[in-house]
Amino acid sequence: MTHLLATVTVPLVTAFDREGRPDPEGVARLLGHVAEGGISSLMLLGSNGEGVAVETAEVGPYVAAVRERWARLAGPSGKVLVAVSGPATRQTLARARAALDAGADALVVNAPYYFRHTDEELLDHYGRVDALGGRWIAYNIPRYTGNPLGPQLVGHLAALEHCAGVKDSGGDPAVLAGFVAHAADRPGFAVSQGAESAMVDGLLAGAVGITPGLANLAPGPCVSLLTAVQDGDEPAARDRQSALDRLAALHTIRPGVAATKAALALLGLLDGPAAVPAAPFRPYTPDENARLSALLHASAELLPGGR
């Protein structure tokens, strides 16, 4: 059976309504776009999805609504993973239960944020998640949590009953190699590369899939990069990586989710409140949008409609 992570997983942006509540209808066109690009797996409410801006009580209804729409678009192969970010174990567990009750195929669980924790404390945290009984993926994103997941800790996590793998957005090749070594020792445990600039390198190092934010904009090219690596065509994969790196320059204007949402608005995939990042982020200014439009035009071959 193909592993849950052995694919391109889109860390989907979250649309919000005028009151700042997550709005599943706001991502309808975007879901159709990524499905047409060959995507079967979504990750909701991660860093790219502004998950920490979503209240715990809003998680279940939002996940259920997006999952229902995604099932119609992606069919039986469609999967919905849900990131459950919390500053401490209690909040993480509440979000995890809500996501599982709403039909999430797996949880994506980062370390708690704000306070710094020992590896022993982090192992306790993940053990409580494992006790819920649903499949889950560890999520290493230390620039946001301040709590890196190292290879030694992930080795302990991989031994937990319901841990299916790790998504690594840390960007350290040595750490990724340590995660891959654990995957080699445990059937059913796998690694997804979350660092966009190192997708090919991560796959060649042993990651089975990728989770690039750029897949919101250019799902097809991300799928073709993965396919090229799987087919052993490294030159084609490197060419695709270079093209996607040029598109990733949109983050040199003003980085982060505001850039992605502004690009999706220019492409006609988000509009109105759905294209506005959660406060205190500010939308792009007219000058930033003009620079972004020129950058998107230079990457037209990767984008819908050949923009």
TORROPA-40824 format. One record per residue (C-alpha): x negated, y, z negated; residue in one letter. Coordinates in steps of 0.2 Angstrom, whole numbers, plus 5000, padded with zeros to 4 digits. Example, Ala and Ser with C-alpha at 12.3 -4.5 7.8 and 13.67 -1.06 7.14 Angstrom:
2
493849784961a;493249954964s;
//
This chain:
307
500050005000m;499450175004t;498950284989h;500050424984l;498550544987l;497950475004a;498750615014t;498850805015v;499750865001t;500451045003v;500351144986p;501951234991l;502251424987v;503751454976t;505051574982a;505851694969f;507551784969d;507751964965r;507851924946e;506251824947g;507051654946r;506451514957p;507451504973d;507451334983p;508451414997e;507051534999g;505851405005v;507051315017a;506151385033r;504451345025l;504951165022l;505451145040g;503851215046h;502751095035v;503750945040a;503550985058e;501750995055g;501650815050g;501650835031i;502550705020s;501950765002s;502250914993l;501550984976m;502751104967l;502351234954l;500451224955g;499351374955s;499751414973n;501551384968g;501451514953e;502051374942g;501651474926v;502951604931a;504351474931v;505251454914e;505351274908t;507251274909a;507051314927e;505951174932v;507251034933g;508551124944p;507151194956y;506251024958v;507950934961a;508551054974a;506851054984v;506750864982r;508450844990e;508050955005r;506350875007w;507150705007a;508150755022r;506650825031l;505350705027a;506350545026g;505850395015p;504050435016s;504250605008g;503550634991k;503650774978v;502350794965l;502650924952v;501251024942a;501651044924v;500551184917s;500751224899g;499651314886p;499851164874a;500450984874t;502251024868r;502551144883q;501751024895t;502850874889l;504450974890a;504051024908r;503450844912a;505150774906r;506150904916a;505150854932a;505350674930l;507150684926d;507350784942a;506550644952g;504750694954a;503750554962d;502250604951a;501650734939l;500050844942v;499350884925v;498051014921n;497151034905a;498051164893p;497551344895y;497051484884y;496151394870f;494651294873r;494751104869h;493550964866t;493650814877d;494450714863e;495850834861e;496050834880l;496150644880l;497550654866d;498450784877h;498450664892y;498850514882g;500450604877r;500850634895v;500450444899d;501650394886a;503150464895l;502950324908g;502950414924g;501450414937r;500350564935w;498750644942i;497450734932a;497150914939y;495450994937n;495551174939i;494351254926p;494351434933r;496151444927y;496151334912t;494451364905g;494451174901n;493451074914p;493850894916l;492150804918g;491750634925p;491550554908q;493250614902l;494150574919v;493450394916g;494450384900h;495950454909l;495850334923a;495950194910a;497650254905l;499150154911e;500050274922h;498550384928c;498550374947a;497050494951g;496350664950v;496550824961k;494950914960d;494951104963s;493351134953g;492251144969g;490751054961d;490150914973p;489250824958a;490850824948v;491850754963l;490650614966a;490850564948g;492750554950f;492550454966v;491450334957a;492850304945h;494050274959a;492850144966a;493050044950d;494850054947r;496150004960p;497650124961g;496550274955f;496050394969a;495450574972v;496150724982s;494950864986q;495751034982g;494351144987a;494851215004e;493051255010s;492451075007a;493850965013m;492750875026v;491350855013d;492550795000g;493350665011l;491650605017l;491150584999a;492550474995g;494150574992a;495650495000v;496650655003g;496650845003i;497750974994t;497451145003p;498451295001g;498151335019l;499351195023a;500751315020n;500151415035l;499351285046a;499951105041p;499651025058g;497751075058p;497551015040c;498350845045v;497150835061s;495650865050l;496150725039l;496450615054t;494850655062a;493850595046v;494950435045q;494550405063d;492650425060g;492650585071d;491550695060e;491150825074p;493050855077a;493350865058a;491950995056r;492651095070d;494351095062r;493551145045q;492651295053s;494351355061a;495251335044l;493851425036d;494051575048r;495951575043l;495451565024a;494651735026a;496351805023l;495851795005h;494451925007t;495852055009i;496552024992r;496451844986p;497751734979g;499551694981v;499951874986a;498851835002a;499751675006t;501451745004k;501051905014a;500451785028a;501951675027l;503051835029a;502151895044l;502451725052l;504251735048g;504251585036l;504751685021l;505751845019d;506551965007g;506251924988p;505551754993a;503951835000a;503651934984v;502451864972p;502951854954a;502552004943a;501252064939p;500652024956f;500952164969r;501552134987p;500252175000y;500252365005t;500452415024p;498652435026d;498252255019e;499652185030n;498852265045a;497152195041r;498052025038l;498952035054s;497352055064a;496551905055l;498051795059l;498051845077h;496151795078a;496751615071s;498251605083a;497851435089e;498151365071l;499851455068l;501651425072p;502151505089g;500251525093g;500351695085r;
//
